[in-house]
Each structure stands twice: as C-alpha cells, then as structure tokens.
Amino acid sequence: MKNQLWVLIVIVAFFLSALVGYNISLGTGVEPGYFEAPEAGGYGAGAGAAAPEGIDSEFQEYYQKLTE
C-alpha cells in the first residue's frame, strides 16, 4: 500500500509540473522556432551566409566586422 501511494504521488507531481511548465511557457511570449533560428556565426550560420530576417543593418555590420 505504501509503495502504491508513492507511485501515485510521483505520477501526480509529474503531470502537475508538466502543466505548470506549459502554462509558464505560454506566458513568456517566445514563439516556436525562435531558438532554432541562427542569429550569428556562433550559432551555426557560416560567414558567407545571408543574414537572417529580423536583424537590422547595425547588427549586420557588427557581425560582418567580426568575420574580417
């Protein structure tokens, strides 16, 4: 009986933590695919790759100077 209670507590805690984590992630405003987009050469984009969308010219020049 005691083992069944602990198993039940672990299962309930797992689902509650998953629901709380999902609820928190909804409130952050981070869109799907945000972390997969390369923003700089350090994230896997080559030096000759075109700049990803959403980076203004100031950052493009900064990253270009880093490759020189």
Buried (B, 14 or more C-beta within 10 A) or exposed (E): EEEEEEEEEEEEEEEEEEEEEEEEEEEEEEEEEEEEEEBBBEEEBEEEEEBEEEBEEEEEEEBEEEEE
